[in-house]
Amino acid sequence: MASSTKRPRPAAPGQGSPAAVPHVRVAVIGSGFGGLGAGVRLRRAGITDFVVLERADSVGGTWRDNSYPGCACDVPSHLYSFSFAPNPDWPRSFSGQPDIRAYLEKVADVFGLRPHLRFNTEVTEARWEAEQTRWRITTTAGQWTADAIVSAAGPLADPQVPDLPGLDTFPGKVFHSSRWDHDFDLAGKRVAMVGTGASAAQIIPSIQPRVGRLTVFQRTPAWVLPRRDREITAAEKWLHGRLPVTTKIRRGALFALRELQVDAFVRRPGALRLVQQLAERHIAQGVADPALRARLTPDYRIGCKRILLSNTYYPALAAANTEVVPAGLAEVRGSTLVAADGSEHEADAIVFGTGFHVTDMPIGSRVFGVDGRSLAEEWKGGMEALRGSTVHGFPNLFFVIGPNTGLGNSSMILMIESQLNYLVDALTTLTSVGATAMQPTARAQRRWNLELQHRMDRTVWTTGGCRSWYLDGSGKNTVLWPASTTAFRRATRRVDLAEYELIMRSRSTPGAPAAATGPGATAAATATEPPGAAAAEEALA
């Protein structure tokens, strides 16, 4: 295990000398599943000199921010939790937002993360200082310096609201689904729901019985399957509590089922035809009106966009007080909403279920690498990383849920834990070889992504005939992982120094720029084939 060698700490921000800036070995950004998981893994590796910087006033990430009516997970609870922190008391097979948030609060307590948390501390800039081989982090609560940064801000953190003509003239209430205004009473109101994605599919059935009129603006319909949800019985909870191995067995079964489904998404999309027939039957059972049924039936292959789970979505859309507009919202004229098809609709409130900045993560414009270039500039042609975790030109910057690590059919916690293994191996490797920092070689990163995108070409997300939030402005899928979670775990089991340049802090001249040296640099310079080529092909096979 790596030791947590601490440097002398100056006073905390705002205390003592104005120049005093505290230094930590690792600064973690975000306190959702990724950030808390990073904290646990760091402590288990003996690295205790770290802080978790959180812009809000509590932990939870997306499960803190999204508190809209009906908010719940569409992955079974026993799989959507840390392997090292099983919860025998999940109340339902698909748990709701309050229960998941409570679970994360408990993780923070049980694993001793509270002393490391810094709330109301939003990172406004992170800049690599080559001379000192460290990151300087500016936040709303002061500055830190750190040997390494773990970006666990997540792709579902910053809401995306369309810039619509006249929106600022709307006299009623406007909010995004992830910033729900619980003080605003929807009862009897004319409410417009913009979007028909995963959040909208949960919000619509929850508010439809209460509102006076519900207008749903649908640019593209989604495929929806039945939600096999039920209460976890007292007997099951007792068994999982008394015999933890039964929780592992349950988790293993859920994991195996989803691993078996991966091939249909990534290699043989035609195999999803039977699933699509089930979805068509689900529409027929929930919507009697043939015109509305046609409006709600997608014209693309199931799986191309995120598959939704709900037993109440279609009945809510078919209700007498609901109108489905088969077009997006184009303009606002006072309290009149104008759809892209020219139709006009009156509303007292607008709820945007329009997603997040996923392929243009805002954290990118705040992080500056070795040449002062921002991550956003680096990713202008599309997000790229080596193994979804590290980026050339940004030493000791590690991502949790980085580019191309998303999943279309399973639990993101599985991917998060794989990246945390990779993170800890990287930090302990640096210590063992006597290096200060590491960054992937440009060749290794490029080779990895060329192979990844080649594999992406045959997935349902590319061939299914839809436009989804998985794709960036150029149509490139920079979000999802085109293989199984088992393959990703293999790919991130350990750091391959042949893919990296190692940076050593100069010992002869204090303050002198550090040089790229060490095993990784040597291997990168002498390789006849771009580093990572064989590994990329093996991992994605």
N, C-alpha and C positions, 0 to 999 in steps of 0.2 A: 504494500500500500504506500501511496505517496504521503510524505509528511507535509504538514501545512506550515511551512516556514514563514514566519511573519516578519515584516519589516517594521521598524519603529513607526508608530502611528502619530501623525500630527493631530491637532485638535480637530473636532468635527466642524462641518461648515457653519460659519457664523460665530465660531468661538476662537479666542486667541488671535494670533496674527492673521491679517487678511490673506497672506500668502499660504497659510497652512491648509493643505489639502490632504484628506485621508487617503491612504493607499490600501487596496485589497488585492488579493491574488486573482479573484474572479468577481465580476459584476454581472448579475443575472437581470435581464430586463423582462418584467412581467411575472405575475404570480398566479397564472392559471395552471392547468395540468402540466404544461411544459416547464414553467418556472419553479413550481413546487417540486416536481420530479427531479429537476436539476439540483435543487437544494438537498434533497434526500440522498441522491447519488454522490454528490460532492462530500457530504458528511461521512457517508459510508466508506469513501475512499481516503478518509483522513484529512480532507481539505476543508477546514473550518473557517478560513479567512476569506469570507465572501459576503456580499450583500445582495438582496433581492430588491430591485428598484421597481416600485409599483405606483402608477399615476393615480390610482383610485385610493379609497380609504379602507379597502378590505381585499382579501384574496378572492380568487374565483374566475378571473378572466372572462371568457365568453359566458360562463354560467353564473357570473355575477351581473353582467351587463344585460343579458337577455332574460327579462322577467315578465315577458308578455303573457297574456292569458293563454293557457294551454301549453306553455313551453315544456318540452320533454325531449328525451334522447331517442333516436331511432336505431340505436345499437343496444342490445341486451345489457342490463346493468352489470351482470357478473363478468362481462367481457369489457365493458366500458369503465374500468377501474384499474388501478395499479396492481401488477402481479405481486408486489411486495406489501400491498396493503389491502388484502381482501376484506370485503364487507359482508358479513353473514346476515345483516339486517336490512338489505334492500327491500323496500315495500312492494315493488312491482317488478315484473320482468323487464319493462321499459320504464325507467324511473323519470320523475319530473324534475324540473329545474331546482326547486327548493331542496330536494333530497341530494342532488348532485353537489350543489353548493355547500350544503352541510357536510358532505363527505370531504370536500376539499379543506374546509375549516378544520375538520378533525385531523386530516393529514398534517396540516401546519402545526397543530398542537402535539400530536403523538410523536412526530419525528423531530421536535425541537427546533422548528424553523422560525418561531416568533422573534428571537433576538436578531435574526438576519434581515427581517423585513423592514423596508423603509417605505411607508405609505405616503400618499400625496407628493410623490417624487417622480415627476414625468421627465424622461430623458429628452432634452432638446437638441443635444449634439454629442456625438462621440467621435473623437479625432485621434488617429494614430500618430504618436510622437516617435519618429524613427530614432532620434538620438538617444532617447531614454528607453526605447523598445517597450512602450506601454501605451495604453489608451488613456486619454483624458476625456472624462465624461462630465458634461454640463447638464444639470437638472434644475427643476424649479425649486429645489431645496438645497442647492449648492453644488460643489464639484467633488468628484472622486477621480483618482487614477487607479488603473487596474492592469494587471498583466494580461488578462483575457476577459472577453465579453461573451456571454451566452445570450443570444437574442431569442427570447421565448415570448415575444410580443404576440405572435400568432397571426394567421391570415384573416381571422374573423373578428378583428378588433376595432376597425375603423369603418363606420357605416358609410354607404354610398347613397347619396340622395341626388337624383337627376336635377340638373340646372334648367328648370322649366320656365318659359316665359310667363310672367305674371304671378309666379308662386308667392312672391313677397307681398302681393296685394290681397291674398286670400284672407278673409276676415275671421275664419274659424281656427281650429286647432290643427297643428301640423307636427308630426313626430315620426321618427324611424322606429321600426319594430324593436331594435336593440336599445332604444332610449325611451321606453314606454312611460307615458305620463299617467301614473296611477291616480293622480288627483283629478283627472278629467273624467267625468261620468259620461259614458257612451249611451246610456239608457235613453231610448226614444230618439236618438240623433240619426241624421243622415250621414253615414260613414262611407268613405271611399277607401278601399283597400287596393293599393297599387302593387301589383306583382302576385305571382302564384307559385312561389317557390316553397322551400321547406318551412320557413317561418309562417308564411301566409296559410299554408295547409293546416297549421295548428291554431292560428288566430281566428280564421274564418268560422270554424264550427263553435269556437268558444264565445264569440261576440254576436253571432247571427241571431240567437234567440233574444238578445237584449236590445239590439238597435232597432230604430224605427225603419230604416231603409239601408241596405248594404249594396254598394256598387263595387264590383270587382273588375279591375282593369287587367286583362290577361293578354299579354303579347304572344306568349307561347304556352300551350297547355302542357301539363306534366303527366307522366305516367304514375299512377297511384296503385299500390297493392294493399290488401287488408293488413291491419296491424294486429298481430297475435299477442295482445297484451293481457295480462291478468295479475291479480294479487298473488304475492308470494305467501304461501300458507305459513302458519305458526309452526307447523311440523317441519317444514323445509328450513325455516330460520333456526329452529332448535338443532336440527341435524347439522347444518353448516357451522353453527357455533360450537357444537360439541366435537364434531369430526371435521376439522378444516380440510382434510383430504377430499371430502365430498364437494367442497367449493372448487377445488382444483380440477376435479373431474368434470364438473358442470362447465367451468370455464374452458377446459380443453375440448369438450364436445362442441361448444359454440364456436370456438376458434376453428376446429377442423371443418365444420360445415361451411364456414365462409371461405376457407382456403380452397375447398372443392369448387366453389363458385367462380374463383378468380379466372380460370381458364376461359370461361365464356366471355368475360369482359375484355381480356387482353389478347386472346389468340383466335377464338372461334365465336364471334358475335352472333353467328347464325343459330347457335345453340340457345340463344335467349328467346327464340320464337315461342316456345311453350310458356315462358314467363309472361310474354306479351299477351298471349291468349288469356291468361289468368287476369291480367290487368283489364283487358277488354270486357271480360265477364263482370269484373268489379264495377266498371262504369255502368254496364247494362242493369245491374242490380240496384244501383244507387240513383240512377237518373232515368225516369220514365219518358220524358219528353225527347223524341228523336232529334229535334233541332238542337236542343241544348247538349244532348249526348254527342252529336257530331262536333259541336263547338269545343267540347272538352276532350276529344280524342286526338292525340298527337299524330303528326304525320312523319315522325322519325322513329327509328328503332329504339325500343326500351333499353335503358342503360346509357344512352348517349348523354342525356342530362341526368341529374341526380334522381333516383327513384324515391318517391315519397311513400310513407306508410300512414294510412288513416282509414278508420271505419266510418267517420262522420263528415268527411270533407264533401263528398258528393251530395249527400242529403242536405247539407247546408247550402250548397250552390243551387240546389233544386227548390229551395224553400220559396214561399210566396213573396217574402220581403227582400229577396236577393235578385240582383240583375248582373249577369256576366257580360261584360263588354269585350268583344274579341279584338281588342286593340290596346295599345299602351296609352298612357296619359300624355298628351302633347302640349297642352296649354291651360293656363288658369286665368279666368276672367272674373275677378271678384269671387263670388261663391259658386260660379259656374265652371265646371271642369270639362274641357274639350278633349275628346279622344282623338287618336290618330285617324280614325275613320270618319271624323267630322261630327259625331254624335255629341250632344251636350247633356250634362248631368249636374244636378244641384247637390251640394254637400255642406255639412257643418264641420266635418273633420276629415283630414287626410292622413292615412297611415301608410308609410312607405315600407314595403317588404322587398326592397330593391338590392339587398345584398351588401357586400363589403368590398373594400379595396384589397383584392386578393393578388392580382398579377401586377399591381403597382403599390406594394406595401409602403405606407407612409414612413416607416422607419428607415427606408432606403435613402430618403433625402436628408436624413440627420446623421448618417454615418459616413466618415471620410477616411479613406485609406492611405497607402504609403505615399502617393503623389498628390494628396489633397483632393483627389477625385471622389465624388460621392458614389455610394452604392447605387443610387438611382441612375446616375449617368452610366455607370458600369453595366447596368441592366436595361439600358435604353432599347437594345435589340431583343430583349426577353430575359427573364430571370434564369440564371445558371449557377450551379454550385457543384462541387465535387461531392458525390454521395449525399447530396441534399444538405450538406453540413458546413462546408468551408468554401471560401471564395478567394481566387487569386487577387492579390493586391490588398488584402485585408487580413493581415496576420493575426492569429489568435482570436478571430471572430468565429464563433461557432453558432450554428442555427439549430433550433429545435422546431420542427415543422418548417423546414426550409423548402426551396424549390423542388418540385417533383417528388414530394414525400406524402402527398395526400392520397386518400383511399376512396374508392367508389362503392365499396360494399362491406367494409369491416371497421374495426375499432382503431381510431387514431392513437389510442394509448399504446397499442402494440408498436407503432412506428416511433412514437415518442421515446419509449424505453430503449429501442434500438439506437436511436441517436444519442441518448444519454450514455449508453455503453461506449459509443464511439468518442464522445466528449471526454469521459474519464480516462479512456485509454490514451487519448492524445495528450492530456495534461500529465499523466504519469509517465508517458514516454518522454516528454520534454525534460522532466526531472531526471530520468534515468540516463539520458544521453548528454545532459549538461547544457541543453539549449534553452534559450529564453522564449522563442516564439517560432511559429511555423505557419506556412501558407502553401496551398497547393500550387504546383507548377501550372503554367498556362496550358501546357500540352496535355497534362493528365486531366485537367478539368474539361478541356475541349473534347478529348477523346471520349470521356465518360458521357458527355451530353450528346455527342453525335450518335453513339450507340443507343442511348436512351431514346432519342427522338426517332431513330430508325425503328426501334421496337414499338414506339407509339403509333406508327403508321397503320398498323393492322388492328388496333384496339377499337372498341365500339365508340369510344369518345371521339375518334377521328373519322371512322367510316359510317357512323350511325345517322348522318344527315341532319345534324342539329348545330346550333350555335349556343355554347354554354359558357358559364363563368369560369370553366376550367381553361378557356382559351384566352390568350392576350390579344391585343389589337391586330397582330399580324396573323392570327389563327393558330399560333403555336401553343401547345399544351404545356404550360410550365408549372402546373399544379399537381397533377396526379402521378403516381408511381405505376409503371406499366408491367408489374409482375406481382408475385405473392409477397405477403409480409414475411414469410420465411426466407425468401430470396433477399429481402432487404436486411433482415437480421444477419444473414451470412455476409452481405456486402459491408456491413458496419461492425462486424465482430471485433476487428482490430484495425489500427492505423497502419497503412503500408508506407514506410518512409520513402520508398522509391517514388511516391506520388507527391512528395513535399520538398520544399526548400526549408532548411532550418536556419534560424537567425540566432547568432550568438551576441551577447552584450560584450562590447570591447572591454578588455581588462587593462590594456596598456595606457590608454588615454581616457580619463574620466570624461564622460559626456560625448565621446566620439561616436559617430554613426556606427550602428551595428552592421556586421556583414553576414551575408547568406553563406553558411558553410555547413559542415556536418554530413552525416550519411545520406540524408535526403537530397541535399544539394549535389553531392557527388554522383549519386545514382541518377538523378535527373539529367546531369550533364553528359553522362556516358551511355545512356540508354539508346539503343538503335531503333526501338519502336516506342511511340509515345507511352509514357508510364500510365498504367491503369488499363491498358487495352484489354489484356486477357481477363483482368478482374471484372471489367465492365461487362464483357461478353458472358462470363461465367455467372455473374450475379443476376443478369437479366434473362438468362436462358430459361 
